[in-house]
Amino acid sequence: MEKRNFFVYMAFFCGFLLWATNLNATQYEYSDAPDTYGSVRHVTGTWQRLGSAWDNESAPLTTDRDLSDDGVVWSVDGGTTWGNDQLMVGQDVMFGFEFTRAGYGVHEYDGLNAWVDWNSDGEWTEDESVIDLRWDKGDTRVADDEYWKFYNDNNGEVINPEAELTAFFITEAFTVTSEMDELWLRARVACSSSIDNAGGSITPYNNIHQGETEDWRISVADPVPEPGTMLLLGFGLLGLAGAGRKQFKR
């Protein structure tokens, strides 16, 4: 009987260990650009993220776009409309980032960085940075002195712990050229403490504890001629054909 109970306990323990291991293995958020760009990860999105979703993934993905990706958009009309449409050569594009963070916390600031691989060589470099932003904790949140007074007077309780703040940050405009074909963008957010622990800066390639990374594939196409241009081209071709026929009859 004791031997039987031993095996039952062992089976239960092994099952619990497997469950705990799987649970721990899925508490990550990975990047999903192609392998040449390298994989990065975050451990928690409780404090900072892009958009509203944060992934729990057991391994890196290599896809055009993870279905839960959000928080990154672009505009080709000066910021009037935003979306994720294909870009056309000759357009001026601005990128926008919806940055969500907890409305409280003791870290000094949160950071937002993004890069676009303009030359499509499979890596991001420092000169391909499109935004490098520091969002201070004192910006649009409960004033620090009020926060800490409430914290100390109420045994460590925080002010409105469910509160979140969201801000929309925009880059300058960049011109899409004929040399661009398929672009990959990597955007990352993290807190100052996690940034310090990761070497002092957000790069396209370092693992960071808090925050999130979003990778986006952006396709580029040649501009489509407008209908009026096509009609003029058609009339021009007809005229050339007519002139050719007259010359042939002579």
C-alpha positions as CSV (number, residue, x, y, z in Angstrom):
1,M,0.0,0.0,0.0
2,E,2.8,2.4,0.9
3,K,4.6,1.6,-2.3
4,R,1.4,2.4,-4.3
5,N,1.0,5.7,-2.5
6,F,4.6,6.5,-3.3
7,F,4.0,6.1,-7.0
8,V,0.8,8.1,-6.8
9,Y,2.7,10.9,-5.1
10,M,5.6,10.7,-7.6
11,A,3.1,10.9,-10.5
12,F,1.4,13.9,-9.0
13,F,4.8,15.6,-8.3
14,C,6.0,15.0,-11.9
15,G,2.7,16.3,-13.3
16,F,3.0,19.4,-11.2
17,L,6.6,19.9,-12.2
18,L,5.7,19.6,-15.9
19,W,2.8,22.0,-15.5
20,A,5.0,24.5,-13.7
21,T,7.7,24.2,-16.3
22,N,5.3,24.8,-19.1
23,L,3.7,27.7,-17.3
24,N,7.1,29.3,-16.8
25,A,8.1,28.7,-20.3
26,T,5.2,30.6,-21.8
27,Q,5.7,33.7,-19.7
28,Y,7.6,35.5,-22.5
29,E,7.0,37.9,-25.4
30,Y,9.2,37.3,-28.4
31,S,10.0,39.2,-31.5
32,D,8.9,37.7,-34.8
33,A,11.1,39.1,-37.6
34,P,13.1,36.7,-39.8
35,D,16.0,34.9,-38.3
36,T,18.6,37.4,-39.8
37,Y,17.3,40.0,-37.4
38,G,17.8,37.9,-34.3
39,S,15.3,37.2,-31.6
40,V,14.7,39.2,-28.5
41,R,12.3,38.8,-25.7
42,H,10.6,40.3,-22.6
43,V,9.3,38.6,-19.5
44,T,6.4,40.8,-18.5
45,G,4.1,43.4,-20.1
46,T,2.3,44.4,-16.9
47,W,4.0,47.8,-16.8
48,Q,4.7,48.8,-20.5
49,R,3.5,47.5,-23.8
50,L,2.7,48.7,-27.4
51,G,-1.1,48.8,-28.0
52,S,-3.4,46.7,-25.9
53,A,-2.1,43.1,-26.4
54,W,0.9,41.4,-24.9
55,D,1.9,37.9,-26.1
56,N,2.6,34.8,-24.0
57,E,4.8,32.7,-26.2
58,S,6.9,29.6,-25.6
59,A,9.3,30.3,-28.4
60,P,10.2,32.9,-31.1
61,L,8.0,33.1,-34.2
62,T,9.2,34.0,-37.7
63,T,6.1,35.3,-39.4
64,D,5.1,38.3,-41.5
65,R,2.9,39.4,-38.7
66,D,1.8,37.8,-35.4
67,L,-2.0,38.2,-35.3
68,S,-1.8,39.8,-31.8
69,D,0.6,42.5,-33.0
70,D,-0.7,46.0,-32.4
71,G,0.4,49.5,-31.3
72,V,2.3,50.4,-34.6
73,V,0.7,52.3,-37.5
74,W,1.8,54.6,-40.2
75,S,0.4,57.5,-42.2
76,V,1.1,58.8,-45.7
77,D,-1.2,61.8,-45.6
78,G,0.5,63.9,-42.9
79,G,-1.2,62.2,-40.0
80,T,-4.8,62.5,-41.1
81,T,-5.3,58.8,-41.3
82,W,-3.3,55.9,-39.8
83,G,-3.1,52.2,-40.7
84,N,-0.9,49.3,-41.9
85,D,-1.3,49.6,-45.7
86,Q,1.3,48.9,-48.3
87,L,3.6,51.9,-49.1
88,M,4.1,53.4,-52.5
89,V,7.4,54.8,-53.9
90,G,7.4,58.6,-53.6
91,Q,5.2,58.7,-50.5
92,D,6.3,60.4,-47.3
93,V,5.5,58.1,-44.4
94,M,5.3,58.9,-40.7
95,F,5.2,56.1,-38.1
96,G,3.0,56.2,-35.0
97,F,3.3,54.2,-31.7
98,E,0.5,53.7,-29.2
99,F,2.4,53.3,-25.9
100,T,0.5,52.0,-22.9
101,R,2.0,51.9,-19.4
102,A,0.8,51.5,-15.8
103,G,-0.3,54.8,-14.2
104,Y,2.0,54.3,-11.3
105,G,5.5,52.9,-10.5
106,V,8.8,53.9,-9.0
107,H,11.0,53.8,-12.1
108,E,12.3,57.1,-13.5
109,Y,11.0,56.8,-17.0
110,D,9.8,54.5,-19.8
111,G,11.6,54.3,-23.2
112,L,10.4,53.8,-26.7
113,N,12.7,53.0,-29.6
114,A,12.1,51.9,-33.2
115,W,14.2,51.1,-36.3
116,V,13.4,50.6,-39.9
117,D,15.7,48.4,-42.1
118,W,15.7,51.0,-44.9
119,N,18.3,49.1,-47.1
120,S,16.7,45.7,-46.4
121,D,20.0,44.1,-45.5
122,G,18.6,41.9,-42.7
123,E,19.8,44.0,-39.8
124,W,19.1,47.3,-38.0
125,T,21.8,49.8,-37.4
126,E,22.0,52.9,-35.3
127,D,21.5,55.3,-38.2
128,E,18.2,53.4,-39.0
129,S,16.6,54.6,-35.8
130,V,13.3,56.4,-36.4
131,I,12.4,57.3,-32.8
132,D,14.3,57.4,-29.5
133,L,12.0,58.7,-26.8
134,R,12.0,59.0,-23.1
135,W,8.5,59.2,-21.4
136,D,9.2,60.5,-17.9
137,K,7.1,59.2,-15.0
138,G,6.1,62.7,-14.0
139,D,4.5,63.2,-17.3
140,T,0.7,63.0,-17.3
141,R,0.5,60.9,-14.1
142,V,-0.1,61.4,-10.4
143,A,2.5,63.8,-9.1
144,D,5.4,62.0,-7.3
145,D,4.9,63.7,-4.0
146,E,1.2,62.9,-3.9
147,Y,2.0,59.3,-5.0
148,W,4.5,58.7,-2.2
149,K,2.5,60.4,0.5
150,F,-0.5,58.1,-0.3
151,Y,1.9,55.1,-0.5
152,N,3.5,55.8,2.9
153,D,0.2,56.7,4.6
154,N,-1.6,53.6,3.5
155,N,0.9,50.8,4.2
156,G,2.3,50.5,0.7
157,E,-1.0,50.8,-1.2
158,V,-0.7,52.5,-4.6
159,I,-3.1,55.1,-6.0
160,N,-5.5,53.5,-8.4
161,P,-3.4,50.4,-9.2
162,E,-5.5,49.5,-12.2
163,A,-4.9,52.8,-13.9
164,E,-3.2,52.9,-17.3
165,L,-1.9,55.7,-19.4
166,T,-1.7,55.6,-23.2
167,A,0.1,58.1,-25.4
168,F,0.6,58.3,-29.1
169,F,4.0,59.2,-30.3
170,I,4.8,60.1,-34.0
171,T,8.0,60.2,-35.9
172,E,9.1,62.7,-38.6
173,A,8.3,61.9,-42.2
174,F,10.5,59.7,-44.3
175,T,10.4,59.5,-48.1
176,V,9.9,56.0,-49.7
177,T,12.4,55.5,-52.5
178,S,12.6,53.1,-55.4
179,E,15.5,51.3,-53.8
180,M,13.1,50.1,-51.0
181,D,11.3,46.8,-51.5
182,E,10.4,45.0,-48.3
183,L,11.0,46.9,-45.0
184,W,11.0,45.5,-41.5
185,L,10.3,47.7,-38.5
186,R,11.2,46.8,-34.9
187,A,9.6,48.8,-32.1
188,R,10.4,48.3,-28.4
189,V,9.3,49.7,-25.1
190,A,10.7,49.2,-21.6
191,C,11.2,50.9,-18.2
192,S,14.4,52.6,-17.0
193,S,15.3,49.9,-14.6
194,S,15.0,47.2,-17.2
195,I,16.9,49.3,-19.6
196,D,19.7,49.8,-17.1
197,N,19.9,46.1,-16.4
198,A,20.1,45.4,-20.1
199,G,23.2,47.5,-20.6
200,G,21.9,51.0,-20.4
201,S,20.0,51.4,-23.6
202,I,17.3,49.8,-25.8
203,T,18.9,48.2,-28.8
204,P,17.3,46.1,-31.5
205,Y,19.1,43.0,-30.1
206,N,19.2,43.0,-26.3
207,N,16.8,41.0,-24.1
208,I,14.9,43.3,-21.7
209,H,12.9,42.2,-18.7
210,Q,9.8,44.5,-18.8
211,G,8.1,45.8,-21.9
212,E,7.4,44.5,-25.4
213,T,8.8,44.2,-28.9
214,E,6.7,44.5,-32.1
215,D,8.1,43.6,-35.5
216,W,6.3,44.7,-38.7
217,R,6.8,43.7,-42.3
218,I,6.1,46.7,-44.6
219,S,5.8,46.0,-48.3
220,V,6.6,48.7,-50.9
221,A,5.2,48.9,-54.4
222,D,5.7,51.2,-57.4
223,P,3.0,53.9,-57.7
224,V,-0.2,53.0,-59.6
225,P,-0.8,55.5,-62.5
226,E,-4.0,57.6,-62.1
227,P,-6.9,56.9,-64.5
228,G,-6.3,60.3,-66.3
229,T,-2.6,59.4,-66.8
230,M,-3.7,56.0,-68.2
231,L,-6.1,57.6,-70.7
232,L,-3.5,60.1,-71.9
233,L,-1.0,57.2,-72.3
234,G,-3.7,55.2,-74.2
235,F,-4.4,58.2,-76.6
236,G,-0.7,58.6,-77.1
237,L,-0.3,55.0,-78.1
238,L,-3.3,55.2,-80.4
239,G,-1.8,58.3,-82.0
240,L,1.5,56.6,-82.6
241,A,-0.2,53.5,-84.0
242,G,-2.3,55.8,-86.4
243,A,0.8,57.6,-87.5
244,G,2.6,54.4,-88.1
245,R,-0.3,53.0,-90.3
246,K,-0.3,56.2,-92.5
247,Q,3.4,56.0,-93.0
248,F,3.1,52.3,-93.9
249,K,0.4,53.0,-96.6
250,R,2.6,55.6,-98.2
